[in-house]
């Protein structure tokens, strides 16, 4: 498996993160899951993802998904980061678009078919 197919999912919704992992593994991605920022940083060191995928509004600890991705990108500048959100705050969405490689927006709940390729 090439490193380009390594995805780190970071979401405090354990069920959603596990479901997304299952969906990506069916598409032949190698996936690791972290449910908080501390675990995500540790996982990035051992798992070496190409694509960290974070929820924009992580509900745990200080900061949010954008701050986590900024921390990861400082340590690993070649990362291609993805932010997923159903959060409708315009200012946060604009900040995300300026900082990340790809932003996925969707209404809650996420529908798996909307996340997989056509």
Secondary structure, DSSP 8 states (H G I E B T S, - for coil): --GGGEEEEE-S-HHHHHHHHHHHHHTT-EEEEESSHHHHHHHHHHH--SEEEEETT--SSSS-HHHHHHHHHHH-TT---EEEE----HHHHHHHHHH-SEEEE--SS--HHHHS--
